[in-house]
Amino acid sequence: MAEKNIKFETYIPARPEQVFYAFTNASALREWLCDLATVDPRPGGRMYLYWNSGYYSCGEYTTLEANRGATLIWCGRGDPGRSQVSIALEPQETGTRLVLEHHLPDDGGEWEKVISEIDKGWQDSLENLACVLETGKDLRYINRPMLGIFLSDFNAEVAEKLGVPATKGMRIDSLAEGLGAQAAGLQSNDVIVRIAGQEMANFFAIPSIMAGRRAGERIQVEFYRGAELMSVSMELSRRQIPEIPSTPQALAQAVQKIRAGCVALLDETFAGVSDAEAEFHPAEGEWNAKEILAHLIEGERYTQFDISDRITGFERWADDWTGNLDVQVQATVAAYPSLVDLLDELKRAYQETVALLARLPQRFIERHGSYWQVAFNNIQEDTHLDGHIEQINAAIKAARG
């Protein structure tokens, strides 16, 4: 059967081994191409890529030549059948010449319905690949507007507690100061169920809804506040991208400054608080101050796991996030039973995160996309802590009557 080809020739400002890695490592593929990936880069090895829009491609690698090229079978959702993608890499003086060909069967017209989407998909993705490998910045993220919300867990148990007649949605933990959600009047514990008419089963739906939109656009947001279904028009905000420190040492110093502010806030909050007060539950099913500290410890440990996973290039991944695990919180409280123990452990965890960032290996720094993600995630102000400080203050106030 004859073929029709979609062919791209482009210059990538990175070494061939870096470009090859971007096509053969699951974490690297997520940084420029898809939202979820699992791959086994060997002849006959699996390839599964998923996008939050619902599109996916499954297939297998058929040939690989380290740092020179690869071919793979491509079976995309909605495609008329199987196709083949080939990648050829040629070293240049300051980068790599990449030739990517998507070979489509000439079957009498069925592929004509999807060929323009395939062409645009590769065009946008290869532009992003060049940007990620040169600067670390994922254009899909930095060009996407934001709502200005930070999320917490939401499940049937939380829904019942809040009086929300829905079990799917996104529960707001806190709001970014001065951005669209705050201006629209959204509040902590509001549960968003639809954005721009699309159901919000979980936070994975946000990127596909935001794709193609620009800051300044207005969208309709439907949410529950308790049992009441409400709707507001919200203006999308421009994403604020901080300057990324260029070295691990500079990154560690920046994060140390943020964590020092966290420690000062914690010390101020718990000054004069007794163990008995920190163990008081303000209401049935609500955490006391010690349990909130345990939760913060678990969160900092997760940050370290994320950094370690990105260094190795093998991230832990799950189909969804089921929420906070209370038995883990209780286990942490059992291991660090006093208020002083919990505060000291959280402070040590902060120090360990800073020490880990200062020791990021050079080979990792050269993977600009991975380094940018780690740096970006860790130099944000800790709004998660700010929200829990309010919760701690409320619990202590209740304990004191």
N, C-alpha and C positions, 0 to 999 in steps of 0.2 A: 504494500500500500504506500502511495506517495505521502510526503510530509510537507507541512508548512511550518516555517520556523519564525519565532520571535527572537531577535538577536540584539544583544546589547554589548557594546564595547565601551569601557569606561576606565578612567584612571582612578586608582584608590591610593591615597597618601599613607600607605602602610606597607610593611614588608610582606612578602608572599605567605610566610608562615602565620602571620596575624590574620590575613584574609582567609586562609585555609581553615584556621581555627574557628572563624566566624561562621563557617558553613558546616562545621562538624562537631560543635560542642553545644549542648542544650542551653546552657546559661547564655552563651554568646549569641545564639540564634534569637533568644528572647530580647536581647538588647537592641536589635535592629529590624527584625523581620516579623516575629509573631508574639503572642502573649503567653503561650505555653509550649514546651517542646520536650520530647524524649527521643533520643537518638542513640544508635549503636553504630558508630562509623567504621564499618568493615563491609566487604562484599557480602551481600545478603542480609546485612544488619538493618534493623528497623529505622524508620523515620516517621515521626508523627508530630505535626505542627497544628496549633489551634489558635484562632483569633477570637477575641471577645465578641466580635460581630456574629459569631456562630459558624464562620467558615473554618474548614480544616482541610489539611492534606495529609494523607497517609501514603506510605510507600516504603522503599528500601534503597540503600546505596547499592549500586551495581559494580562500580569501579572506584578506587581511590588511589591517587599517587600523591604522597605526602608533599604538601606545599606547591604542588603543580596543578592539581585539578581533581575533579570527581564527576561521576554521573549518577543519577538516581531516578527511580521510578516515581512519578508524581500522580496521585489520584485525589483530585480536589473535589470537595463537596459541590455537587451541581454540574461537574464536568461530564461530557458525554462518555468519557472512558479514561483509560490510562494514557499518560503522556510521559515524556522524558525530559529531564533537565540536565544539561552538561555545563561544567564550569572549567575554564582554563585560565591559569595564572602564569604571567610572564613577568619576571623581575625587571624593574626599571631603575634608573639611577637613584631616584628618591622615593620610589613606591612600587606599585604593581599595576600592570595592565590586566584587567579582568575582562574576559569574554564569557558571557552567559547566554546560552541558547536554550529556549524552551521549544522542544520539537513536538508538534501537534499532528496527529493523523489527519490526512486530507480525506474525510469520509463523506464528502458531498454536502457539507454545509452546517452540520450540527455544531461544529466548533466555532462557527462564525458568531454564534450567540454569546460566547464568553470570551472571545479573543481580545476584545478591547479592554475588558476588566483585567485579564491576565497581563496584558501589556502595561496598563497603568499601574497595576500592583507591583510589578517588577521595577518599573521606572521610579516610583516613589521609594521603594525599599532600597534600591541601590544608591539612590541619593542619600538616604538615611545611613546606609552602611558606611559610605565615605565620611559622613559627618561624625558618626560614632567612633570610627577607628582613628580619625584625626584629632577630634576634640573631646570625645566621650559623651557628647550631648545627643540624646535621642530626640529627633525632631518631632516624633509623634507626641512626646510628652511636653517639650518646652513650648511648642506652638499651640497646645491645647489649652483652652480657657479653664477656669476652675470655679467651683461652687463656693468654696470657702468653708468647708465643713470637715470635721474630724469625727470618725465613726467609732462606735463601740459594738459589742456583740448584741445580736437580736435573734431570739428563738421563741418557741411557744411559751416557755416559762417566763421569759422577760415580758412577752406580750401580755400575759395574764396579769402580771404584777403591775404593768402600766395601764391596764384596762384597754389595750389596743385590740380591736377585732380583726387582726391580721397576723399571720405568722411569717410572711415574707416581706422584706423591706430592709431599709438601712436606718439604724438608730443613731441619731446625732449625739456624740459625746461632748463636743465643744465646737465653737465657731471661731474662724479666723477674724481678727480685728479688722473692721473697715471694709470687708469684702461683701460679695453679693448676698450670701445667705443671711448674714447679720442685718444688712440693710433691708432685706425682705421681711424681717421679723421672725425668722426661725429661731428655735430655742433648743437647749439641751433636752434630750429624751423625745423630741419629735421623731416620728418614724416615717421616712419618705417611702412612698409606695409607687409613685409614677413621676417621671420627668419627661416633659415634652410628649406626653401621651404613651410613653413606653413603660412597661412594668419594670420595677426595680427589685428583682429577686435577691440580689446581693450587690456588693460593691464592684464586682467584676463587670457589671453592665455599664458603669460610668464611662469608660474610655470609648466604647462604640457610640454612645449617645453624644459625647462631646466631639467626636471626630468630625472634622469639616466645619465646626462652628468657630466663631471668633469672639474675642472679648468685646463687650458692649451689646451683644445680642441679648434678647430677653426670651426666657423660656418659662413655661408653666410648670410649677412643682406642686404635686398633691401629696399630702402627708396627714398622718394622724397625730393629734395632740390629745392623748387619752383616747376616749371613744369617739371624738369628733373628727370627721374627715374635713380637712381644710385645703384651700388652694390659694397660691400666691404667684404673682409674676416676679421672676427674679432676673436681675441683670448678671450676665456672666462676667467674671473678673479676669483681668490679665494675670497670667502666672508670674509669680515673683521668683526669679532665679538668682540665688546668691552667688557671689564669686567663690569659685572652688579653689582651695589651697592647692598649690602645685606639687607639694612634697608631703610625705607622711608626717614629717616632724611638724610642719606648719598646720596640717590638718589636726594632729593631736593637740597642739597648743590651742587651736580654735575650739575644739570640743572640750578641752580642759576648762576653758573659760566658761562655757555653757554649764558644764557639770558643777563648777564651783558655785555658780548662781543657784543651781538646784539644791546643793548642800546647805547654802545659807538660808534658803527658803524653808527647807525641812527643819533646820535647827531652830529657826524662829517659830515655826508652827508648833513644834513639840516642846518648846521651852516651858517647864513647869507642869507638863502633862504626866500623870502617874500611870503605872501599868494598869490599874483598875479602870481608869478613864479610857485608856486605849483599847480595853477589852469590851467596852460597852457597845451593844448593838442598838442603833437608834430605832430600828424597826425589824420585824421578823423578815428574814431573808436578805437584809442589808448587811454589808461588810462593816466591821468595826475598824478602828484606825490601824490596828496591827495587821489585819487582813489586807487592807489597802497597801500597806508597806510591802507585804509579801507579794502582792500582785505587781508592784513596781519592781521588785527584785526579779521576778520571773520575766518581766518585760525587758529588763536590761540584759538578762541572760540570753533572751531571744535575739537581741541586737548582736551579741557576740556570736551566736550561732550563724546568723545571717552573714556577718563579715567572714567567718571561717569558711562557710559554704562557697561564698563568691571567690575567695582565694583559691580554693581547690578546683573550682569550676563545676562543682556538682551540688546543686541546690536541692534541699528538701522541698518537696512540693506536695500539695494536697488538692483535692477537688474543691474544697471549700474550707472556710474557717468556722468551726462549730461554737466558738465563743470561749470565754474564760473557764478553765477547769478548776472547780472549787476544791476538789480533793488535793490538787497540787498546791493551791494556796494554803490549805490546812496543814499539809506536810511541811511547808516552809515555816509556818508559824510554830509547828512542833519542834523543828530543828533549831529555831532561833526564838525561844519562848519569851524573852524579855524585850521591852521596847528598845533598850540600848542595843541588844543583840541584833535586832532587825535593822535599826538605823545604821549600825556599823557594817552590816553585811551589804546593805544597799550602797553605802559609800565605797566599800571595797569593790563592788561590782562596777561602779562608775570608774574607779581607778584602773580596773582591769581593761575596760573598754578603751580608755585612753592609751594604755600601754600597748594594746593590740594594734590600734591604729598607727602608733608610732613605729611599729615593727612590720608594717606591710612590705612584703618582698618586692624587689625591683621588677621581677618578671610580672607581678601583678600590676604594678604601676604602669607598665607598658601596655597593658590591656586597658586602654583609655576608657572604654565603655563601662567596664566593671569598676574601675577606680572611681569614675565620676558618680556612679550610682551609690557606692559606699559613702563617698564624701558628702554627696547631696543629702542622703538620708540622715547623716549624723551631725550636720551643722545647722539643722533646723532648731529653732527655739522649742523647748519642751512644753508644748501646749497640753500634752497628755498629763504631765505632772500638775500643771496649773488647775486642770479640771478636778483632779483627785485631791488637791489641797483644799478646794472648796468643800469636797465631800468629807475630808478629815475634820475640817473646822466645824462642820455641821454635826458630825458624830460626837466630837468632844463637847460641843455646846449642849447637846442632848444629854450627855453623861453628867454634866454639871447642873442640869435642871434649869 
